[in-house]
């Protein structure tokens, strides 16, 4: 009988085996032939979580059925049914909170770009060396909440019940939307969100004060954790998220920023021969689908000599006066 119960838990029972199991429970109740609770719980770990609304509906239906049938059943059998129902409720609660503590997580390695479709239909593009996590009950939650580290581009769908979508970077920085497209980045103690479409509300916690800022398409918010400075700027949003299309738009970008992006995204250490290289301003568009292509693009366009040895990149000037090449 224990084997049949285990097959039932795994959804492998035939109709005849289910009938045998029901007859056995009706005639024997609990027995040593049945598996221990620990065995059942270990099997339940792999089950999908149902929404809280659906869970409540099932439990209500079970109790209503049991209440209507109580007069037709003996007291002894009724309490066996009640005990079984109690065990089912306990199992559902246990599964729910167990999964709440173990969110679904995606990570990208250095240089990897990954597209993820969330259960609600929203899509997320993760840049290299980044992480996304969310509860397995995302769709059933009244507030959709995800956490992100590194850099990601979000295309959030609007739900029929206007469920908010919140992206948490850390305790100090989060973004709330309904349906929109935006790029978010958190690296080196700097949080930045750039809005492409829709509207977002950025919540920033500065010590004991909480500040909320609403931005429109073409606007960006940057928060520096070191000095708690908040900056709001007008930007061209497609340039901030160009990385997801394997391009890096260098719109008056300092070489210092490019080097930081190379280190953060590709996991390399960059050395420079002259500190003035950090203040060089770069223009144009270079491919970034791989580190080698990014290096070739920068080297060819801006008269720089770049040498890659393992995880170390050395950058030096090719000429005394650097002049960008107009293509």
C-alpha positions as CSV (number, residue, x, y, z in Angstrom):
1,X,0.0,0.0,0.0
2,X,2.9,2.4,0.7
3,X,4.0,2.0,-2.9
4,X,0.6,3.0,-4.2
5,X,0.5,6.1,-1.9
6,X,3.9,7.1,-3.3
7,X,2.7,6.6,-6.8
8,X,-0.4,8.7,-6.0
9,X,1.9,11.6,-4.7
10,X,3.9,11.3,-8.0
11,X,0.6,11.4,-10.0
12,X,1.4,7.9,-11.4
13,X,-1.6,5.9,-10.1
14,X,-4.0,4.1,-12.4
15,X,-7.7,4.4,-11.8
16,X,-7.8,1.0,-10.2
17,X,-5.0,1.8,-7.8
18,X,-6.8,5.0,-6.8
19,X,-9.9,3.0,-6.0
20,X,-7.8,0.6,-4.0
21,X,-6.3,3.4,-2.0
22,X,-9.7,5.0,-1.2
23,X,-11.1,1.6,-0.1
24,X,-8.0,1.1,2.1
25,X,-8.3,4.5,3.8
26,X,-12.0,4.0,4.3
27,X,-11.5,0.6,6.0
28,X,-8.2,1.1,7.8
29,X,-7.6,4.8,8.4
30,X,-4.1,5.6,9.4
31,X,-1.7,2.6,9.3
32,X,1.9,1.6,9.4
33,X,1.4,0.6,5.8
34,X,1.2,4.3,4.8
35,X,4.3,6.4,4.4
36,X,5.5,8.7,7.1
37,X,4.7,12.4,6.9
38,X,8.3,13.2,6.2
39,X,8.2,11.0,3.1
40,X,5.2,12.8,1.8
41,X,6.6,16.2,2.4
42,X,9.8,15.3,0.6
43,X,7.7,14.4,-2.5
44,X,5.7,17.6,-2.2
45,X,8.8,19.8,-2.6
46,X,8.7,19.4,-6.4
47,X,5.0,20.4,-6.8
48,X,4.0,23.7,-8.3
49,X,2.4,26.3,-6.0
50,X,-1.2,27.2,-6.6
51,X,-2.4,30.7,-6.0
52,X,-3.8,31.7,-2.6
53,X,-7.2,32.4,-4.2
54,X,-7.4,28.9,-5.7
55,X,-6.1,27.4,-2.5
56,X,-8.9,29.1,-0.5
57,X,-11.5,28.0,-3.1
58,X,-10.4,24.3,-2.8
59,X,-10.3,24.3,1.0
60,X,-13.8,25.9,1.2
61,X,-15.2,23.3,-1.2
62,X,-13.7,20.5,0.8
63,X,-15.2,21.7,4.1
64,X,-18.6,22.4,2.5
65,X,-18.7,18.9,1.1
66,X,-17.6,17.4,4.4
67,X,-20.2,19.4,6.3
68,X,-23.0,18.3,4.0
69,X,-22.0,14.7,4.2
70,X,-21.4,14.6,8.0
71,X,-24.9,13.3,8.8
72,X,-24.4,10.4,6.3
73,X,-21.1,9.4,7.8
74,X,-20.2,7.8,11.1
75,X,-18.4,10.0,13.6
76,X,-15.3,7.9,13.4
77,X,-15.0,8.2,9.6
78,X,-15.9,11.9,9.6
79,X,-12.9,12.7,11.8
80,X,-10.7,10.6,9.6
81,X,-11.8,12.8,6.7
82,X,-11.3,15.9,8.9
83,X,-7.8,14.8,9.7
84,X,-7.0,14.2,6.0
85,X,-8.3,17.7,5.2
86,X,-6.2,19.2,7.9
87,X,-3.2,17.4,6.5
88,X,-3.9,18.8,3.0
89,X,-4.3,22.3,4.3
90,X,-1.0,22.0,6.3
91,X,0.7,20.7,3.1
92,X,-0.6,23.6,1.0
93,X,0.6,26.2,3.6
94,X,3.9,24.4,3.9
95,X,4.4,24.4,0.2
96,X,3.4,28.1,-0.2
97,X,5.8,29.4,2.5
98,X,8.6,27.0,1.4
99,X,8.5,28.4,-2.1
100,X,8.3,31.9,-0.8
101,X,11.7,31.4,0.9
102,X,13.2,29.9,-2.3
103,X,12.6,32.4,-5.1
104,X,13.2,31.6,-8.8
105,X,16.6,33.0,-9.8
106,X,18.4,33.6,-13.1
107,X,22.1,34.6,-13.3
108,X,24.3,35.5,-16.3
109,X,28.1,34.9,-16.5
110,X,30.5,37.5,-17.7
111,X,29.8,38.5,-21.3
112,X,26.4,36.6,-21.4
113,X,23.1,38.2,-22.4
114,X,20.0,36.3,-21.5
115,X,16.3,37.0,-22.3
116,X,13.7,35.8,-19.7
117,X,10.0,35.7,-20.0
118,X,8.3,36.1,-16.6
119,X,5.1,34.2,-15.7
120,X,3.0,37.3,-16.2
121,X,4.2,37.7,-19.8
122,X,6.7,40.5,-19.0
123,X,10.2,40.1,-20.5
124,X,13.6,40.8,-19.0
125,X,16.9,41.0,-20.8
126,X,19.8,40.4,-18.4
127,X,23.2,41.8,-19.2
128,X,26.4,40.0,-18.3
129,X,27.3,39.5,-14.6
130,X,23.7,40.1,-13.5
131,X,21.0,38.4,-11.4
132,X,17.2,38.4,-11.4
133,X,15.0,36.8,-8.8
134,X,11.3,36.6,-8.1
135,X,8.7,34.6,-6.2
136,X,7.2,31.6,-7.8
137,X,3.8,33.1,-7.0
138,X,4.5,36.2,-9.1
139,X,1.2,36.0,-11.1
140,X,-1.0,35.4,-8.1
141,X,0.5,38.2,-6.0
142,X,-1.4,41.5,-5.8
143,X,2.0,43.2,-6.2
144,X,4.5,41.7,-8.7
145,X,7.9,42.0,-7.1
146,X,11.3,41.1,-8.6
147,X,14.9,41.8,-7.5
148,X,17.8,42.7,-9.8
149,X,21.6,43.1,-9.5
150,X,23.8,44.3,-12.3
151,X,21.9,45.5,-15.4
152,X,18.6,44.6,-17.0
153,X,16.1,45.9,-19.5
154,X,12.4,45.4,-18.6
155,X,9.4,45.2,-20.8
156,X,6.5,45.0,-18.3
157,X,3.0,44.1,-19.3
158,X,0.0,45.8,-17.9
159,X,-2.4,43.4,-16.1
160,X,-6.2,43.6,-16.0
161,X,-6.3,44.1,-12.3
162,X,-3.6,46.9,-12.5
163,X,-1.2,44.9,-10.5
164,X,1.9,47.1,-9.7
165,X,5.3,45.8,-10.8
166,X,8.2,46.6,-8.4
167,X,11.9,46.2,-9.1
168,X,14.0,46.1,-6.0
169,X,17.7,47.0,-6.3
170,X,18.4,47.2,-2.6
171,X,17.0,48.7,0.6
172,X,17.6,52.2,-0.7
173,X,16.4,52.0,-4.3
174,X,13.3,50.5,-6.0
175,X,11.2,51.2,-9.1
176,X,7.4,50.8,-9.4
177,X,5.5,50.5,-12.7
178,X,2.3,49.2,-14.2
179,X,3.3,48.6,-17.8
180,X,6.4,50.1,-19.3
181,X,9.9,49.7,-20.8
182,X,13.0,50.8,-18.9
183,X,16.6,50.0,-18.3
184,X,17.9,49.6,-14.8
185,X,21.5,49.3,-13.6
186,X,23.1,48.8,-10.2
187,X,26.9,48.6,-10.1
188,X,29.7,50.1,-7.9
189,X,27.3,51.7,-5.5
190,X,25.4,53.5,-8.3
191,X,21.8,52.9,-9.2
192,X,20.3,54.2,-12.5
193,X,17.0,53.8,-14.2
194,X,16.3,55.1,-17.7
195,X,12.6,55.2,-19.0
196,X,11.8,54.2,-22.6
197,X,8.0,54.0,-22.4
198,X,5.2,54.6,-19.9
199,X,5.8,56.0,-16.5
200,X,7.7,54.8,-13.4
201,X,7.9,55.9,-9.8
202,X,11.3,55.7,-8.2
203,X,11.5,55.3,-4.4
204,X,14.8,56.3,-2.8
205,X,15.5,55.8,0.9
206,X,18.0,58.3,2.3
207,X,18.7,57.4,5.9
208,X,15.3,58.1,7.6
209,X,13.8,60.0,4.7
210,X,11.9,58.4,1.8
211,X,11.8,60.3,-1.5
212,X,9.5,59.4,-4.5
213,X,10.2,60.7,-8.0
214,X,8.1,60.1,-11.0
215,X,9.9,60.1,-14.4
216,X,8.6,60.3,-18.0
217,X,10.1,58.7,-21.2
218,X,13.5,60.2,-22.0
219,X,14.3,60.8,-18.3
220,X,16.8,59.1,-16.0
221,X,17.3,58.9,-12.3
222,X,20.7,58.2,-10.8
223,X,21.4,57.5,-7.1
224,X,24.9,57.4,-5.6
225,X,25.0,55.4,-2.4
226,X,28.2,57.0,-1.1
227,X,27.0,60.5,-0.8
228,X,23.2,59.9,-1.2
229,X,23.1,62.3,-4.2
230,X,20.1,62.0,-6.6
231,X,20.4,63.2,-10.2
232,X,17.6,63.6,-12.7
233,X,18.5,64.0,-16.4
234,X,17.2,64.1,-19.9
235,X,18.6,61.3,-22.0
236,X,18.2,59.3,-25.2
237,X,16.9,56.0,-23.7
238,X,17.6,53.8,-26.7
239,X,21.3,54.5,-26.1
240,X,21.3,53.3,-22.5
241,X,19.7,50.0,-23.6
242,X,21.6,49.5,-26.9
243,X,23.7,46.7,-25.2
244,X,20.7,44.3,-25.6
245,X,21.1,44.7,-29.3
246,X,24.8,43.9,-29.1
247,X,25.9,47.5,-29.6
248,X,27.4,50.1,-27.3
249,X,26.5,53.7,-28.2
250,X,29.4,56.0,-27.2
251,X,27.6,59.3,-27.0
252,X,30.2,61.6,-25.5
253,X,31.1,58.7,-23.1
254,X,34.2,59.0,-21.0
255,X,36.8,56.3,-21.4
256,X,36.5,55.8,-17.7
257,X,32.9,54.7,-18.1
258,X,33.7,52.3,-21.0
259,X,36.5,50.7,-18.9
260,X,34.1,50.2,-15.9
261,X,31.5,48.6,-18.3
262,X,34.2,46.3,-19.7
263,X,35.2,45.2,-16.1
264,X,31.7,44.8,-14.8
265,X,30.2,43.0,-17.8
266,X,33.1,40.9,-19.0
267,X,35.0,40.3,-15.7
268,X,38.4,41.6,-16.8
269,X,40.9,43.9,-15.2
270,X,41.9,47.0,-17.2
271,X,45.3,48.7,-17.0
272,X,46.1,52.1,-18.5
273,X,49.5,53.5,-19.4
274,X,48.5,57.1,-19.0
275,X,45.8,58.5,-16.5
276,X,44.7,61.0,-19.2
277,X,43.2,58.1,-21.1
278,X,40.4,58.0,-18.5
279,X,39.2,61.5,-19.5
280,X,39.0,60.8,-23.2
281,X,35.5,61.3,-24.7
282,X,34.4,58.7,-27.2
283,X,31.8,58.9,-29.9
284,X,30.1,56.5,-32.3
285,X,28.8,52.9,-32.0
286,X,30.9,49.8,-31.5
287,X,29.8,46.1,-31.3
288,X,29.7,44.5,-27.9
289,X,28.4,41.1,-28.6
290,X,31.8,39.8,-27.4
291,X,34.7,41.3,-25.5
292,X,37.0,40.8,-28.5
293,X,34.7,42.7,-30.9
294,X,34.3,45.5,-28.4
295,X,38.1,45.8,-28.1
296,X,38.6,45.8,-31.9
297,X,35.9,48.4,-32.3
298,X,37.4,50.8,-29.8
299,X,40.9,50.2,-30.9
300,X,40.2,50.9,-34.6
301,X,37.9,53.9,-34.1
302,X,39.9,55.9,-31.5
303,X,43.6,55.3,-32.2
304,X,44.2,53.3,-29.1
305,X,46.4,50.3,-28.6
306,X,44.7,47.6,-26.6
307,X,46.4,44.3,-25.6
308,X,44.5,41.4,-24.0
309,X,46.3,38.8,-22.0
310,X,44.1,36.4,-20.2
311,X,41.8,38.5,-17.9
312,X,44.0,41.6,-18.1
313,X,43.6,44.3,-20.7
314,X,46.2,47.0,-21.2
315,X,45.3,50.3,-23.0
316,X,47.7,52.9,-24.3
317,X,47.6,55.8,-26.7
318,X,48.8,55.1,-30.3
319,X,49.5,58.8,-31.0
320,X,50.3,61.8,-28.8
321,X,47.1,63.6,-29.6
322,X,44.0,61.5,-29.8
323,X,41.5,62.5,-32.5
324,X,38.5,60.3,-33.1
325,X,38.2,58.9,-36.6
326,X,34.9,60.0,-38.3
327,X,33.4,57.0,-40.2
